[in-house]
Amino acid sequence: YGLAVPTLSSFGLCANLINGVVFMRPKMTPSAFTYLAALSWLDCASCLLITLTALSRSYFYRSPAWVAYDYQWQTPLFGISTGAANLILAFVSLDRFIYLSRFAASNGAPRFCRRKVARLMICLAILISVLLNIPYFFCFVVDLNTATCHVTNFYYSKLYQVHNWFSFTLLAVTPAICLLLGNAAIIIAFRRWTKQGKRCQQSCSRDNGRNTNKRYQHQVKLTVSILIVITLYMVGELPAHMTSRKSSLNLLFGGDTSKMNPELMEHLEVIFITLNVLKLSSSFLLISK
């Protein structure tokens, strides 16, 4: 845990940092690149938090300051970065579907598929994620003298249980459903779009045909990359959310501590955090190709 996870997350941090810089170049005008840039920076933050978490749970598990970070800061901050990324993934899926289904060569991209709209949607996703993760700052208290963590009364309250389910539904389940439906819709719209693109290539002149072919190949790569990112989300994000210490008691055991096996949950959390790191580290490596 102290070796593999920091190594993978450090690699993901560097890969997402490079992609974030690339996607913000002026020539990256399509709105999809604005969403992908935001996802890159959010995944950078997630990889950094996972690196610090792995270190705090391995090499520095006896340090009161590192224990305080792990319980009091990592949980809500990681929830903010991943929650915003989940919502942005749903938005970019909607963006691709609208673009492929309503694009017209004469009028250009639809109004929803503009960089200004994309930036507004990104700000909205981050704001929602911040508001929903604020209560997680008040779940755990760490005694700095003994480096031990205690849960607050709020953690066992009915309000926390309701909020936990609401947050899980809005930031994890809803994006997952949207991404599943969006994947199918994008594939259907993409097939129609490719047929129209081939007919246009055949009917256009040589110069126009070259430009159309370049644009066609560009959209093919971009759409396939987004489909890969959406698929990786289903593997890495949902299991990690359900087994995290902030959610597992309510989501898996209905708030009943007697049904929970702490040792088993710790092992599952390590496994799914590792899968999440692999998702964060590999998704934008695929996009960069």
Residue pairs with C-beta under 8 A, 6 or more apart in sequence:
1 54
1 57
1 58
1 270
2 54
2 55
2 57
2 58
2 59
4 274
5 50
5 51
5 54
5 270
5 273
5 274
5 277
6 51
6 54
6 55
8 274
8 277
8 278
8 281
9 47
9 48
9 50
9 51
9 54
9 277
9 280
9 281
10 47
10 51
11 281
12 43
12 47
12 277
12 280
12 281
12 282
13 44
13 47
13 48
13 51
15 281
15 284
15 285
15 288
16 40
16 41
16 43
16 44
16 47
16 280
16 284
17 40
17 44
18 288
19 36
19 37
19 40
19 284
19 287
19 288
20 37
20 40
20 41
20 44
22 28
22 288
23 33
23 34
23 36
23 37
23 40
24 37
28 34
28 37
29 115
30 99
30 109
30 113
30 115
30 222
31 95
31 99
31 109
31 112
31 113
31 114
31 115
31 117
31 118
32 92
32 95
32 96
32 99
32 113
32 118
32 222
32 226
34 115
34 118
34 119
34 122
35 88
35 91
35 92
35 95
35 118
35 121
35 122
36 92
36 226
36 284
36 287
38 88
38 122
39 85
39 88
39 89
39 92
39 229
39 284
40 284
42 81
42 82
42 84
42 85
42 88
43 81
43 85
43 280
43 283
43 284
45 77
45 81
46 78
46 81
46 82
46 85
46 280
47 277
47 280
47 281
49 74
49 77
49 78
49 81
50 78
50 273
50 276
50 277
50 280
52 69
52 74
53 70
53 74
53 78
53 273
54 273
55 66
56 63
56 66
56 67
56 69
56 70
56 74
57 70
60 66
61 67
62 147
63 147
64 142
64 143
64 144
64 145
64 146
64 147
65 144
67 142
67 147
67 148
67 149
68 142
68 144
71 140
71 142
71 149
71 245
72 137
72 140
72 141
72 142
75 136
75 139
75 140
75 244
75 245
75 246
76 133
76 134
76 136
76 137
77 133
79 129
79 132
79 133
79 136
79 167
79 171
79 246
80 126
80 129
80 130
80 133
81 129
82 171
82 237
82 241
83 128
83 129
83 132
83 133
83 167
83 171
83 172
84 125
84 126
84 128
84 129
84 130
86 171
86 172
86 175
86 233
86 237
87 124
87 125
87 128
87 129
87 171
87 175
88 121
88 122
88 125
89 175
89 179
89 229
89 230
89 233
90 174
90 175
90 178
90 179
90 182
91 118
91 121
91 122
91 125
92 226
93 178
93 179
93 182
93 183
93 186
93 226
93 230
94 112
94 178
94 182
95 112
95 113
95 118
96 182
96 186
96 222
96 223
96 226
97 182
97 185
97 186
97 189
98 110
98 112
98 113
99 109
99 110
99 113
100 186
100 189
100 190
100 192
100 193
100 219
100 223
101 185
101 189
101 192
101 193
102 110
103 109
103 110
103 113
103 193
105 200
111 117
128 170
128 171
129 171
132 163
132 166
132 167
132 170
132 171
133 167
135 154
135 160
135 163
136 246
138 152
138 154
139 151
139 152
139 154
139 155
139 160
139 246
140 149
140 150
140 151
140 152
140 155
141 149
141 150
141 151
141 152
142 148
142 149
142 150
143 149
143 150
154 160
156 255
160 250
161 250
161 255
164 246
164 247
164 250
164 251
165 250
165 251
168 241
168 242
168 247
168 251
171 241
172 237
172 238
172 241
175 233
176 233
176 234
176 237
176 238
179 230
179 233
179 234
180 234
182 230
183 227
183 230
183 231
186 223
186 226
186 227
187 227
190 223
193 219
194 216
194 220
197 212
197 216
197 219
200 212
201 209
201 212
201 213
201 216
204 212
225 286
225 287
225 289
228 283
228 286
228 287
229 283
229 284
229 286
229 287
232 279
232 282
232 283
233 279
235 275
235 279
236 272
236 275
236 276
236 277
236 278
236 279
236 280
237 276
237 279
239 272
239 275
239 276
240 269
240 272
240 273
240 275
240 276
241 247
242 248
242 251
242 252
243 252
243 265
243 268
243 269
243 272
244 269
245 265
245 269
248 260
248 265
248 269
249 255
249 257
249 260
252 260
253 259
253 260
